[in-house]
Amino acid sequence: MMNNQTAFRLIAMALVGCASAPALAQNTTLPDPDSAAVPPMPKPGAASDWQIGLGAALAVSPVFLGSKDTSLKAAPSIDVRYKDVFFFSPFEGSGINLVRSHHFRAGPLISFDPGRKESGKSLFQIAGKHDNSLLGLGDVKATVGLGGFAEYQIDHFSARLRVTQAIGGDKGLIADLGARYTTPIGEAGNRPVLFSIGPRATVVNGKYNNAYFGVTAQQSANSGLPLYTAKGGLQSYGVGSAFIIPVAKAVSATFAANYERLSGYAAKAPLVVQRGSINRASALLAFTYRFGL
């Protein structure tokens, strides 16, 4: 049976969040995995160096960051970890825990930002209204980000900071900050049911904000929106929560709900003021099977 301390350490690794998450979650419009990630569930028996998580998720969230319309998305999920050294997932990116201690870990991080399509279409969308608000603004190119992360955990509390700088594309810089309280609230199949909740904030530079919310002269002529230059600063803030429930020997279900509010230059952008909303609410249901190698 997993004790509370072990359970928290496992869930904290998945729920602590990351800098690549805002970029990927915002621009694919899936709920932020800061609270939607499924915790590692080690394969029963001998511990394995490699832990693999495979699953699928359904999500209801805005069509794009700043949109007033919502849609239903479906997406696969993958999470790969080697001991407490290496991790990879589409949302977390790929990183190495170069600094590791009982309460702290830090290291380099590679992330991926898929950009945004002018059509408003998402690879993951399976139902919902089609939003034409982006027509005339052009595509935002996909980019790879290089940066680092630092995470601190003590008892039921955790905090993190992750920063990445885009290579090519909009050359934007994005930083994600957050804190979280995680606790068992019961048991299912002799394993803890976990609840997690906490605030988060996203800070970006002017190049990143302008790529998604600025309007150039050409874009103004094509879209009908007024000229606008978005500078850097606090882009959004909010709160995320999740319930993680064991449903089988190595399978867990996650229900996550998130709320974010655009701030600063993003909130004042013509795209948001005239065609969208500063509020972003989302919900996700995911199932993950975890096994060791």
C-alpha positions as CSV (number, residue, x, y, z in Angstrom):
1,M,0.0,0.0,0.0
2,M,1.3,3.5,-0.9
3,N,1.8,5.8,2.0
4,N,0.8,9.5,1.9
5,Q,4.3,10.8,1.6
6,T,5.1,8.5,-1.3
7,A,1.9,9.4,-3.0
8,F,2.5,13.1,-2.7
9,R,6.0,12.8,-4.1
10,L,4.7,11.0,-7.2
11,I,1.8,13.4,-7.8
12,A,4.0,16.5,-7.2
13,M,6.3,15.5,-10.1
14,A,3.3,15.4,-12.4
15,L,1.4,18.4,-11.1
16,V,4.0,20.9,-10.4
17,G,3.8,22.3,-13.9
18,C,6.2,23.8,-16.4
19,A,7.1,26.6,-18.7
20,S,6.4,24.6,-21.9
21,A,2.9,23.9,-20.6
22,P,1.4,27.4,-21.1
23,A,2.7,27.5,-24.7
24,L,1.4,24.1,-25.6
25,A,-1.8,24.2,-23.6
26,Q,-2.7,27.7,-24.8
27,N,-2.1,27.2,-28.4
28,T,-3.6,23.7,-28.8
29,T,-6.3,24.9,-26.4
30,L,-6.1,21.9,-24.2
31,P,-6.5,22.5,-20.4
32,D,-3.3,23.3,-18.7
33,P,-1.5,20.1,-17.6
34,D,-0.3,22.0,-14.6
35,S,-3.3,20.4,-13.0
36,A,-4.3,17.9,-15.6
37,A,-1.2,15.6,-15.7
38,V,-1.7,12.0,-14.5
39,P,0.6,11.0,-11.7
40,P,3.2,8.3,-12.2
41,M,1.8,5.0,-10.9
42,P,4.7,2.5,-10.6
43,K,4.1,-1.0,-11.9
44,P,3.4,-3.4,-9.0
45,G,6.4,-5.4,-8.0
46,A,10.0,-4.5,-8.4
47,A,10.7,-0.9,-9.1
48,S,11.7,-0.1,-12.7
49,D,14.2,2.5,-13.9
50,W,11.9,3.5,-16.8
51,Q,8.3,4.5,-16.1
52,I,6.0,4.9,-19.1
53,G,2.5,6.4,-19.1
54,L,0.2,6.1,-22.1
55,G,-3.4,7.4,-22.2
56,A,-6.1,9.5,-23.8
57,A,-8.0,12.6,-22.8
58,L,-11.2,14.5,-23.6
59,A,-11.2,18.3,-22.9
60,V,-13.6,21.2,-23.2
61,S,-11.7,24.5,-23.6
62,P,-11.6,27.7,-25.7
63,V,-10.9,27.4,-29.4
64,F,-7.7,29.5,-28.9
65,L,-6.2,31.7,-26.2
66,G,-8.6,34.7,-25.9
67,S,-11.5,33.0,-27.7
68,K,-15.0,33.3,-26.4
69,D,-16.0,30.0,-28.0
70,T,-15.3,26.5,-26.7
71,S,-14.8,23.2,-28.4
72,L,-14.3,19.5,-27.5
73,K,-10.9,18.0,-28.1
74,A,-9.5,14.5,-27.9
75,A,-5.8,13.8,-27.6
76,P,-3.4,11.0,-26.7
77,S,-0.9,11.5,-23.8
78,I,2.5,10.1,-23.2
79,D,4.8,10.5,-20.2
80,V,8.4,8.9,-20.0
81,R,10.7,9.1,-17.0
82,Y,14.0,7.5,-16.2
83,K,14.6,7.3,-12.5
84,D,14.7,10.8,-11.1
85,V,17.0,11.9,-13.9
86,F,15.2,12.3,-17.2
87,F,11.6,13.2,-18.2
88,F,9.6,13.7,-21.4
89,S,6.0,14.5,-22.3
90,P,4.4,16.8,-24.9
91,F,3.4,19.2,-22.2
92,E,6.4,19.1,-19.8
93,G,8.9,19.0,-22.6
94,S,12.2,17.1,-22.2
95,G,14.4,17.8,-19.3
96,I,17.2,16.5,-17.0
97,N,17.2,16.9,-13.2
98,L,20.8,18.0,-12.9
99,V,20.3,19.2,-9.3
100,R,18.4,16.8,-7.1
101,S,17.8,16.7,-3.4
102,H,15.0,15.7,-1.0
103,H,13.1,19.0,-1.5
104,F,14.6,20.5,-4.7
105,R,15.3,19.8,-8.3
106,A,16.5,21.9,-11.2
107,G,18.0,21.5,-14.7
108,P,17.8,22.3,-18.4
109,L,14.5,22.0,-20.4
110,I,13.6,21.7,-24.1
111,S,10.0,22.7,-24.9
112,F,7.8,22.9,-28.0
113,D,5.3,25.6,-28.9
114,P,3.0,24.5,-31.8
115,G,2.1,28.0,-32.7
116,R,-1.4,29.0,-33.9
117,K,-3.3,28.6,-37.2
118,E,-5.1,31.5,-38.8
119,S,-8.0,29.2,-39.5
120,G,-8.5,28.6,-35.8
121,K,-8.5,24.8,-36.5
122,S,-6.8,22.5,-34.0
123,L,-5.5,19.0,-34.7
124,F,-7.3,17.8,-31.6
125,Q,-10.7,19.3,-32.1
126,I,-13.6,16.8,-32.6
127,A,-16.6,19.0,-32.0
128,G,-17.7,22.6,-31.3
129,K,-18.2,25.9,-33.0
130,H,-15.6,27.0,-35.7
131,D,-14.2,30.4,-34.7
132,N,-13.2,32.7,-37.6
133,S,-11.8,35.5,-35.3
134,L,-8.2,34.9,-36.4
135,L,-8.8,35.3,-40.1
136,G,-6.5,37.9,-41.5
137,L,-3.9,37.7,-38.7
138,G,-1.8,35.0,-40.3
139,D,-0.3,31.9,-38.7
140,V,2.1,32.0,-35.7
141,K,5.0,29.6,-36.5
142,A,5.8,26.6,-34.3
143,T,9.0,27.0,-32.3
144,V,11.4,25.0,-30.1
145,G,12.2,26.6,-26.7
146,L,15.4,26.2,-24.6
147,G,15.5,27.0,-20.9
148,G,15.4,25.6,-17.5
149,F,13.3,24.8,-14.5
150,A,13.5,24.8,-10.7
151,E,11.0,23.1,-8.3
152,Y,10.8,23.0,-4.6
153,Q,8.6,20.7,-2.5
154,I,8.0,20.3,1.2
155,D,5.2,18.3,2.8
156,H,2.0,18.9,0.9
157,F,3.2,22.1,-0.8
158,S,5.2,22.6,-4.0
159,A,6.4,25.6,-6.0
160,R,8.0,26.0,-9.4
161,L,9.5,28.3,-11.9
162,R,10.2,27.3,-15.5
163,V,11.5,29.6,-18.2
164,T,12.1,29.0,-22.0
165,Q,13.3,31.1,-24.8
166,A,12.1,30.3,-28.3
167,I,14.6,29.5,-31.0
168,G,13.3,31.0,-34.3
169,G,9.7,31.8,-34.9
170,D,8.5,34.7,-32.7
171,K,11.7,34.4,-30.5
172,G,9.4,34.8,-27.5
173,L,10.3,34.2,-23.9
174,I,7.8,32.6,-21.5
175,A,7.9,32.0,-17.8
176,D,5.5,29.9,-15.8
177,L,5.2,30.3,-12.0
178,G,3.0,28.3,-9.7
179,A,2.3,26.8,-6.3
180,R,0.3,23.8,-5.3
181,Y,-1.2,22.0,-2.4
182,T,-1.8,18.3,-2.8
183,T,-3.3,15.8,-0.4
184,P,-4.9,12.4,-0.3
185,I,-8.7,12.6,0.3
186,G,-9.6,8.9,0.4
187,E,-8.7,5.6,-1.1
188,A,-9.7,3.5,-4.1
189,G,-8.4,0.0,-4.5
190,N,-6.1,0.5,-1.5
191,R,-4.4,3.4,-3.3
192,P,-4.9,7.1,-2.4
193,V,-7.3,9.4,-4.2
194,L,-5.4,12.7,-4.6
195,F,-6.7,16.2,-4.8
196,S,-4.5,19.1,-5.9
197,I,-5.2,22.9,-6.2
198,G,-3.1,26.0,-6.5
199,P,-2.5,29.3,-8.3
200,R,-0.4,30.0,-11.3
201,A,0.8,32.9,-13.5
202,T,2.4,33.3,-16.9
203,V,4.8,36.1,-17.7
204,V,6.0,36.7,-21.3
205,N,8.2,39.1,-23.2
206,G,7.0,41.6,-25.8
207,K,7.9,39.4,-28.8
208,Y,5.8,36.5,-27.5
209,N,2.8,38.6,-26.6
210,N,2.9,40.5,-29.8
211,A,3.0,37.3,-31.9
212,Y,-0.3,36.2,-30.4
213,F,-2.1,39.5,-29.6
214,G,-0.4,42.3,-31.7
215,V,-1.9,43.6,-35.0
216,T,0.4,44.9,-37.7
217,A,-0.7,47.3,-40.5
218,Q,-1.1,44.4,-42.9
219,Q,-3.0,42.3,-40.4
220,S,-5.2,45.3,-39.6
221,A,-6.1,45.6,-43.3
222,N,-6.7,41.9,-43.6
223,S,-8.7,41.4,-40.4
224,G,-10.4,44.7,-39.8
225,L,-8.9,44.9,-36.3
226,P,-7.1,48.2,-35.3
227,L,-3.3,48.4,-35.1
228,Y,-2.0,47.1,-31.8
229,T,1.4,46.5,-30.2
230,A,1.4,44.1,-27.3
231,K,4.4,44.5,-24.9
232,G,5.6,42.1,-22.3
233,G,4.5,41.5,-18.7
234,L,2.0,39.3,-16.9
235,Q,-0.1,37.6,-19.6
236,S,-2.4,35.5,-17.4
237,Y,-3.1,34.2,-13.9
238,G,-5.5,31.7,-12.5
239,V,-6.0,28.6,-10.5
240,G,-6.0,24.9,-11.4
241,S,-7.4,21.8,-9.6
242,A,-7.4,18.1,-10.2
243,F,-8.7,14.8,-8.8
244,I,-6.6,11.7,-9.5
245,I,-8.4,8.4,-8.9
246,P,-6.9,4.9,-9.3
247,V,-9.3,2.8,-11.3
248,A,-7.4,-0.4,-11.9
249,K,-4.0,-2.0,-11.1
250,A,-2.0,0.4,-13.1
251,V,-4.6,2.8,-14.5
252,S,-5.6,6.2,-13.1
253,A,-8.4,8.6,-14.1
254,T,-7.9,12.4,-13.8
255,F,-10.5,15.1,-13.7
256,A,-9.1,18.6,-14.0
257,A,-10.7,22.0,-13.9
258,N,-8.9,25.2,-14.6
259,Y,-9.6,28.9,-14.7
260,E,-7.4,31.6,-16.1
261,R,-7.8,35.3,-16.8
262,L,-5.9,37.3,-19.3
263,S,-4.0,40.3,-18.0
264,G,-2.1,43.4,-19.2
265,Y,-1.5,43.8,-22.9
266,A,-3.1,40.5,-23.8
267,A,-6.4,41.5,-22.0
268,K,-6.5,44.8,-23.8
269,A,-5.8,43.4,-27.3
270,P,-8.4,44.2,-30.0
271,L,-8.6,40.4,-30.7
272,V,-9.8,39.8,-27.2
273,V,-11.8,43.0,-26.5
274,Q,-13.7,42.9,-29.8
275,R,-13.9,39.2,-30.6
276,G,-13.0,37.2,-27.6
277,S,-13.0,37.0,-23.8
278,I,-10.4,37.6,-21.1
279,N,-11.7,34.6,-19.2
280,R,-10.6,31.0,-19.9
281,A,-12.2,28.0,-18.3
282,S,-11.5,24.4,-19.2
283,A,-12.1,20.9,-18.0
284,L,-10.5,17.6,-18.8
285,L,-11.0,13.9,-18.2
286,A,-8.1,11.6,-18.8
287,F,-7.2,7.9,-18.4
288,T,-3.6,6.7,-18.2
289,Y,-2.0,3.3,-18.0
290,R,1.5,3.3,-16.4
291,F,4.0,0.5,-16.6
292,G,7.7,0.0,-16.0
293,L,10.5,-1.3,-18.3
